Amino acid sequence: MYDVYLFGMISASTVFILDKDFLFPKPNEYAEIHKELPSVGGEAINTAIVLSKLGITTKMDGNWLGKKNSTKIFSLLKSYNIDLSQLSVKDGYNGTEEVVIVDQNTRTVFGNYITFHAGDRQWNYPKESDIQNAKIISIDPYFKQESLSVAHMCIKHHKPYVSIDCRYEDFIAQHAEAIIISHELRNQSYPNIDPENLFKKYQNNCKGLIIFTFGENDLWYSRGNDEKKYFSPYKIIPIDTTGAGDSFRSGIIYGLLNSWKDRDIIDFACAVSACVCLSIPHTLNSPNLDGVTKFMEENSNNH
């Protein structure tokens, strides 16, 4: 048994931190690299890393790994309490990979995710026993029928699950214990719908905790048709915002595991996300539970 089963993305990643005197360059301009850091990327694995730091046991499954980068990925993750035994390493397959460039104000990601998602299946079939053996499930919705089958198996075995960036028309969103919707999904899928009206559509179609995030601005949350509530994220000067949304989901999962009230769950998730944004690279150097708790105590009036 383990606390959380995660089905989703895992990638090799490299972070380049620019010298403090440089911003991300315009075309034909130059910027100086200060530091290069090996890392991992992908929504599910970033969620798993943060949960591990919070003392939660996890099992990860998802996309195939290329042999070239699998050694790097397993090496970086060996110190975390994440069961990686289901991941598949394929000969002659490159897998997903990303490069992240970070300056004082922005982070820019280059990768091959569009090619990955547009092609044939490059991920495992989920195992029903993995879902049965977890207390709560985390689903990345990107793996088409396989992601959907995880949601169906969760319902079959009465397992709550949390997901991200699903349309309100989608089965995964409608039956999630919590669904987190970013501005990227709203802009891409519903460019002509006012956010207020869109939130109502999620309320009318989704039974669980609905969360709309707006970066550093107030987020919205509600359960079903309950009154929409607001929460102000912690005010910080971020070092690296990569993985902010993934770590926010970790905080939501942690709160659900502990049966907290919705506002306390949101508060904790915002704190976890802020702590990740104050560390680099990605989630690998984020604080543990004591560090998050200390951050909340020190910043209780800073949001």
MORAGI-V845305 format. One record per backbone hydrogen bond with DSSP energy under -1.0 kcal/mol. NH is the residue of the N-H (numbers start at 1). CO is the residue of the C=O. E is the energy in kcal/mol with one decimal. If there is no record, write none. Layout:
BEGIN
nh: <NH/NH>
co: <CO/CO>
e: <E/E>
END
This chain:
BEGIN
nh: <2/4/5/6/7/8/11/12/13/14/15/16/17/18/19/22/29/34/35/37/39/41/45/46/47/48/49/50/51/52/53/54/55/56/58/59/60/61/63/64/65/67/70/73/74/75/76/77/80/82/83/87/90/93/98/99/100/101/102/103/108/110/116/117/118/124/131/132/133/134/135/136/137/138/139/140/146/148/149/150/151/152/153/154/155/156/157/158/159/162/163/165/170/174/175/177/178/179/180/181/186/187/188/189/190/193/198/199/200/201/202/203/204/206/207/209/210/211/212/213/217/219/220/221/222/224/226/229/231/235/239/240/244/247/248/249/250/251/252/253/254/255/256/257/258/259/260/265/266/267/268/269/270/271/272/273/274/275/276/277/279/284/286/289/292/293/294/295/296/297/298/299/302>
co: <133/57/136/59/138/61/41/96/39/98/37/100/35/102/32/19/26/17/17/15/13/11/9/42/43/44/45/46/47/48/49/50/52/51/81/4/83/6/8/122/88/90/66/69/70/71/72/73/77/80/58/84/65/90/12/110/14/108/16/106/101/99/112/113/114/62/127/128/129/131/3/3/160/5/162/7/143/144/145/146/147/148/149/150/151/152/153/155/154/137/178/180/167/170/171/161/161/209/163/211/182/183/184/185/186/190/194/195/196/197/198/199/200/202/174/177/222/179/220/181/214/231/212/229/210/208/223/221/219/302/277/277/241/243/244/245/246/247/248/249/250/251/252/253/254/256/255/261/262/263/264/265/266/267/268/269/270/271/272/273/276/281/283/53/288/289/290/291/292/293/294/295/299>
e: <-1.8/-2.1/-1.7/-3.0/-2.6/-2.5/-2.9/-1.4/-2.1/-1.3/-3.1/-3.3/-3.1/-3.0/-3.2/-2.4/-2.3/-3.1/-1.7/-3.0/-2.8/-2.3/-1.9/-2.2/-1.9/-2.4/-2.6/-2.0/-2.3/-2.5/-2.0/-1.4/-1.6/-2.7/-1.3/-2.0/-2.8/-2.3/-1.1/-2.6/-3.1/-1.2/-1.5/-2.2/-2.8/-2.2/-2.2/-1.5/-1.8/-2.0/-2.6/-1.5/-2.7/-1.1/-2.0/-3.0/-2.8/-2.8/-2.8/-2.2/-2.6/-2.9/-1.8/-2.8/-1.8/-2.5/-1.1/-2.2/-1.6/-1.3/-1.5/-1.8/-2.2/-2.8/-2.5/-2.9/-1.6/-1.9/-2.3/-1.5/-1.6/-2.1/-2.3/-2.3/-2.1/-2.3/-2.0/-1.1/-3.2/-2.5/-2.0/-2.9/-1.9/-2.1/-1.6/-2.6/-1.1/-2.8/-1.9/-3.2/-1.9/-2.7/-2.2/-2.9/-1.9/-1.5/-2.6/-2.7/-1.6/-1.6/-2.0/-2.4/-2.3/-2.6/-1.7/-2.7/-3.6/-2.3/-2.3/-2.4/-1.9/-2.8/-2.2/-2.1/-1.7/-1.2/-2.3/-2.9/-1.8/-3.0/-3.5/-1.9/-2.1/-2.5/-1.9/-1.9/-1.5/-1.9/-1.9/-2.6/-2.6/-2.3/-2.3/-2.6/-1.3/-1.4/-2.3/-2.3/-2.6/-2.5/-2.3/-2.5/-2.4/-2.0/-2.6/-2.4/-2.3/-2.5/-2.1/-2.1/-1.7/-1.4/-1.7/-1.1/-2.2/-2.7/-2.4/-2.2/-2.3/-2.1/-2.4/-1.4/-2.0>
END
